[in-house]
Amino acid sequence: MAGVQVGAGATGAVPWAALDHAALGLPATTDLPSARALDALVHAAAGVAYLKWFEYRLAAAMHAELVEPFEDEDRRELDAFTRCAATIATAMSVTQGAARTLLTDAVALRDRLPLVAECLRDGVVTPHHIRTIVSRTELIDGQCYAALVDADIARALRRPGSWSPARMETMVDKMVHRRDPDAVRERRDAAKQNREFTVETGRDGMATAMDTRSAEDVAALAEAVRRLAEQVCPKDTRSKAARASDAHYALVTQTEFGCDCDRPITDCRYKNIDLEKFAATAPRIVIHLVTDTTTLDGPVPAPEAERVCRSTQHPVRPDVGHSDVPLRPGADPTANAAGAETIAPKPVTTDPVTAEPDTTEPDTTETVTAETVATETVAAEPEFSGRPNVTADADRIDTAGAGDNSWRCEEPVGLDFVDGVGFLPGIGIISGAHVRDLAADPRTVIRPLGDGTDTPLPATQPSNPYRPSAALDAYIRARDLFCTWPGCNRPAWDGDLDHITEYDHTHPEKGGRTDAAGLGAKCRFHHLLKTFADFVDDQYPDPTDPSRLIRTITIPDGRTVLGPAFTGHDIHPGLDTIVFSDPPTPGKPPPKPTERQRPAPRTEQKHARRRQERHRNRIRNAPKRHPPDDTPPPF
């Protein structure tokens, strides 16, 4: 049987457009109603993932033939890897850098992340997430526990639910920190010594300055820049990015910052901002940190079952090396190690203070600093306790050879101690050592969330059952991590707490209760979209695990999309043990929300901006086109 070449660049290839769409599961035409078009779009996305997996497989095959036989001894400047990448780049008309990245990712998926590669093949993960996973697992390459990290990530990816880029990064970092705490600590110590400030000159008279510092310092700097950049009126003509750039320069150089609107200073109070006065009157900057009490205490000995790799991905016999033992026929290549459970201490919760404290109830979501930065610690049970490890799925272990260790790796993974992690909103996962460094900072105020007992915490404000208590507010944000809308990256601390079911002030038992199951974090945009558009969200306890929630979004055409597959429970399972009391009887209802109106339709605003720009250009260019006549008039 003769093979058929597919692709515009191959000789005698059949164009994709000429292929049988029905055989590919695609509709014969794209002229479809929106509901069917969306179904086809989702199916096409899964097809793109499969084709990308196939592309990686082909690139890995080229690497095996053209690079691997020579890579150990090839010292040429244009070595085998460079030449292989150049071959791909030339054939595909892409840059050399893009071809090198393709080869690097293909080899990583083949050798380091085979289970993640299967997720891509099955459409479980999209191609744009692969680069994130590969880059953030690069430092585990060659380690015995790399197979365990691969299994951990693949297990998480196959959970029902949606992923945003930020949730994906957080999940991958958590898996790496879990298996590689010592290396993570060493890398952070080296990184702290290599902090730097660099300037790169660009074109068109521009330049880029980069300051590499610890995550908490950058988070505080970003918040200071954001606050100053917001000190403008609605008529300011700059983009948010341009305003932030001007605000950053003003803070560093202590120069003026102000609104650039066309109105006179008497009409715009933001024309000139006094930086000293602004700094003196602005609320103090607070950095939230979510961790657990055992992380603050330090690493604990790892269970014996986790100190030895039992993965079947790279089996070895006790008396021979890896290369001497092929995978046993019929063995499950996806099987991985069985983990162990340990009992953790009860979680405790905090009562942090805010920059602007409420006299009726202390705010448990913020902490105060000596200067501009503070860290809040919400305690939760450590991620290694009270719940099976993600690699402990006994059903996936090859039971036929369960008693035969000759087909499973028995090498030590170097995991003698297990350490927890922390979560910094806007930054992501940080190591346990980093958490303890922040906890030792005199500006840090640690506020446990709860008292370590089963005593329920208050769910609402004492005088207003519509508003959550500070403890519930902190819990919801620590639980959700980000906006719960599928694909959104906004941290939960930057968004709103939304009543999933509209709050019924007269009969709260009918829905909309202010409790953990009734609230969810949403960024302002998705909160407004849910409130005023035809999207319907829902969340309810998982029947198989009542401490977890199932979240859904139903779009206008009726399709239901699952919410996040990875939440704060997966980082700090101790959140499961925190309970809240029932909300009290409701009081006076708040005013009904109304959708904000634009000052003019979007098109009219765009046209107005263009007219203003043309007018400014004409005034600026008028002296050039019509120079003034200096000849005095006759008198």
Secondary structure, 3 states (H helix, E strand, C coil): CCCCCECCCCCCCECHHHCCCCCCCCCCCCCCCHHHHHHHHHHHHHHHHHHHHHHHHHHHHHHHHHCCCCCCCCCCCCCHHHHHHHHHHHHHCCCHHHHHHHHHHHHHHHHCCHHHHHHHHCCCCCHHHHHHHHHHCHHHCCCCCHHHHHHHHHHHHCCCCECCHHHHHHHHHHHHHHHCHHHHHHHHHHHHHCCEEEEEECCCCCEEEEEECCHHHHHHHHHHHHHHHCCCCCCCCCCHHHHHHHHHHHHHHCCCECCCCCCCCCCCCCCCECHHHHHHHCCCCCEEEECCHHHHHCCEECCHHHCECCCCCCCCCCCCCHHHCCCCCCCCCCCCCCCCCCCCCCCCECCCCCCCCCCCCCCCCCCCCCCCCCEEEECCCCCCCCCCCCCCCHHHCCHHHCCCHHHCCCCECCCCEECCEEEECCCEEEEHHHHHHHHCCCCCEECECCCCCCCCECCEECCEEEEECHHHHHHHHHHHCECCCCCCCCEHHHCEEEECCCCCCCCHHHCCCCCCCCEEEECHHHHHHHHHCCCEEEEEEECCEEEEEEEEEECCCCCEEECECCCHHHHCHHHHHCCECCCCCCCCCCCCCCCCCCCCCHHHHHHHHHHHHHHHHHHHHHHHHCCCCCCCCCC
